[in-house]
Amino acid sequence: MPQVANAKLKLYHAARTRSSTALWILEELGEPFSIELLTLQKGEQRKPEYLAINPMGKVPTLVDGDTIVSEVSAICCYLADAYPNAGLAPDVHDPLRGPYLKWLFYSPSCIEPVMIDKALGRAAAPRTTSGWADYDTVISVLRDAVAKASPYLLGERLTAADVVIGSTLHWGIQFKLLPDLPEFVAYVDLLKQRPALQRQLAYDAAIAQQINT
C-alpha cells in the first residue's frame, strides 16, 4: 500500500525496530497510511512533541484520527478490530478469539522477556515471581504451536497474531536469541512469501541504508 500524505492512519516509525511489526500489519490492512520517520540515533524519539503522545519515548506509536495507540501488540490488536475487512482477527465471540489473544500477547509477555534474559546472561527469575516461566518452557510452547500451524497459527488465514509472533521469530533468529529450529524457520519462510511483509522489509532496508550512508 503506497503511503498517502495526511492519511487518517499515521505510524511513528523507525526502521528495523519493533515498529516494523506495526508497519507490516498496516501493509496487510490495505488502508491508506502515512509514516512519520524518527531517527533514534538523533534522539528524535525523546523530543517533547513525541513524548506528548508516547511518554515512553519509543516506537511505534499509531495515530488513527483522534485515537493514539502505543505498544506493538496493542496496535496490531486495535488495527485488526478497527478494520475488520482485512480479516486479521476472529470475531469477539468466535472460539478462536481466545487462542488469538493469547498468541497476540505471548510475544511481549513471554518471548521478549526470556530473550532479554538470554541476551544479558541472566538466570531465570523464580516461576512464582515471573510471568513468563523460563526460556526452555517458552520455546517449547512456541515450538509446539508453530509445528501445528496449518499453515498459520489459527488455521488457513493469517491473523494479527501471526504478524506479532512471526516478527518476533524473524528478529529473534536473526540475532541468535531464538533457536533456528526447523519449525521456526519454515514458519518464518512462509510468512516471508507475503507481499505485505516483503514491502515492509524492503522499505526498512532502504531507510536503514539511508541512515548508514
C-alpha positions in Angstrom: 0.0 0.0 0.0 1.6 3.3 -1.1 2.0 5.9 1.6 -0.7 8.7 1.5 0.1 12.2 2.8 -2.4 13.3 5.5 -3.9 9.8 5.8 -6.1 9.1 8.8 -3.7 6.4 9.9 -0.2 7.5 10.7 2.6 5.4 12.1 5.6 6.9 14.0 8.3 4.6 12.9 11.9 3.7 13.0 13.3 1.1 10.6 14.3 -2.3 12.0 12.8 -1.9 15.4 9.6 -3.3 17.0 7.8 -0.7 14.9 8.5 -2.9 11.8 5.7 -5.2 13.1 3.2 -2.4 13.0 4.3 -1.4 9.5 3.8 -5.0 8.4 0.3 -5.1 9.7 -0.5 -1.7 8.1 0.7 -3.2 4.8 -1.6 -6.2 5.3 -4.6 -3.9 6.2 -4.9 -2.4 2.7 -5.8 1.0 4.1 -4.1 4.3 3.3 -1.5 5.4 5.8 1.4 7.7 6.3 4.7 7.2 8.1 6.4 9.7 10.3 10.0 8.6 10.5 12.0 9.0 13.7 15.8 8.7 13.7 16.6 7.1 17.0 20.3 7.8 16.6 19.4 11.5 16.7 17.2 11.1 19.8 14.1 12.2 17.9 12.0 9.8 20.0 12.9 11.9 23.1 11.7 15.2 21.7 8.9 16.8 23.7 6.4 16.7 20.9 6.8 13.0 20.6 6.8 12.3 24.3 3.5 14.1 24.4 1.9 11.2 22.6 4.2 8.4 23.8 5.8 9.2 27.2 7.9 6.1 26.9 9.9 7.7 24.1 9.9 4.6 21.9 8.4 3.4 18.7 5.9 2.6 17.4 3.0 4.9 18.0 -0.1 4.7 15.8 -2.5 7.7 15.3 -5.9 6.9 13.9 -7.8 10.2 13.8 -8.3 11.1 17.4 -7.1 7.7 18.7 -3.5 7.1 19.8 -2.2 3.6 20.4 1.3 2.5 21.5 2.8 -0.9 22.2 3.2 -3.2 19.2 0.7 -5.9 20.2 -1.9 -3.3 21.2 -1.5 -1.6 17.8 -2.0 -4.9 16.0 -5.0 -5.8 18.1 -6.5 -2.3 17.5 -6.0 -2.3 13.8 -7.3 -5.9 13.3 -10.5 -5.0 15.2 -11.0 -1.4 13.8 -10.6 -2.5 10.2 -12.3 -5.9 10.0 -12.5 -6.1 6.2 -8.8 -7.2 6.3 -9.9 -10.4 8.1 -7.0 -10.2 10.6 -8.9 -11.1 13.7 -11.5 -13.6 14.8 -14.8 -12.1 15.9 -15.1 -11.5 19.6 -17.5 -14.4 20.0 -15.5 -16.8 17.8 -14.0 -19.7 19.8 -10.7 -18.9 18.1 -10.7 -15.5 19.8 -9.1 -17.0 22.9 -6.0 -18.5 21.3 -5.8 -15.5 19.1 -5.5 -13.1 22.0 -3.1 -15.5 23.8 -0.6 -15.5 20.8 -1.1 -11.8 20.1 0.3 -11.0 23.6 2.6 -14.0 24.1 5.5 -12.2 22.5 5.7 -9.2 24.7 4.7 -11.0 27.9 6.8 -14.2 27.5 9.1 -14.4 24.4 10.7 -11.0 24.8 11.5 -11.3 28.5 13.3 -14.7 28.0 15.2 -13.3 25.0 16.4 -10.4 27.1 17.4 -12.8 29.9 19.3 -14.8 27.3 21.0 -11.7 25.8 22.1 -10.5 29.2 23.1 -13.9 30.5 20.6 -13.6 33.4 19.3 -16.6 35.3 15.5 -17.1 35.0 13.5 -15.5 37.8 11.7 -17.9 40.1 8.5 -19.1 38.4 6.5 -17.9 41.4 7.5 -14.3 40.7 7.9 -14.1 36.9 5.0 -14.1 34.4 7.0 -15.9 31.7 8.4 -19.1 33.3 11.8 -19.8 31.8 13.5 -19.8 28.3 13.1 -23.6 27.7 9.4 -23.6 28.6 8.6 -20.6 26.4 10.5 -22.1 23.4 8.8 -25.5 23.9 5.3 -23.9 24.0 6.0 -21.8 21.0 7.6 -24.7 19.0 4.5 -26.8 19.6 2.2 -24.1 18.4 4.2 -23.3 15.2 4.6 -27.1 14.4 0.8 -27.3 14.4 0.3 -24.2 12.3 -1.8 -25.1 9.2 -0.3 -23.0 7.8 -1.0 -20.1 10.2 -1.4 -20.2 14.0 -5.2 -20.3 13.8 -5.6 -22.2 10.6 -5.9 -21.2 7.0 -5.9 -17.4 7.4 -3.3 -15.0 8.6 -4.2 -13.0 11.7 -2.5 -10.3 13.7 -1.2 -13.0 16.0 0.9 -14.3 13.1 2.2 -10.9 12.4 3.4 -10.4 16.0 4.7 -14.0 16.5 6.3 -14.1 13.1 8.0 -10.8 13.5 9.4 -11.9 16.9 10.7 -15.2 15.5 12.3 -13.4 12.5 14.0 -10.9 14.7 15.0 -13.4 17.4 16.5 -15.9 15.0 18.4 -13.2 13.1 20.1 -12.0 16.4 20.5 -15.6 17.7 18.3 -15.0 20.7 15.9 -17.7 19.5 17.0 -21.1 18.1 16.7 -21.7 14.4 14.6 -24.7 14.8 13.2 -26.2 11.6 9.6 -25.4 12.7 10.5 -21.8 13.3 12.4 -21.4 10.1 9.7 -22.9 8.0 7.0 -20.7 9.6 9.1 -17.5 9.0 9.8 -18.6 5.4 6.1 -19.0 4.8 5.4 -15.5 6.1 8.2 -14.0 4.0 6.2 -15.0 0.9 3.5 -12.5 1.8 3.7 -9.4 -0.4 2.9 -7.1 2.6 5.9 -8.4 4.6 8.1 -8.1 1.5 7.1 -4.5 1.2 7.8 -3.8 4.9 11.3 -5.5 4.7 12.2 -3.6 1.5 11.1 -0.3 3.0 13.0 -0.7 6.2 16.1 -1.9 4.3 16.1 1.2 2.2 15.6 3.5 5.2 18.4 1.8 7.1 20.7 2.2 4.2 20.0 5.9 4.0 20.7 6.3 7.7 24.0 4.4 7.5 25.4 6.2 4.4 
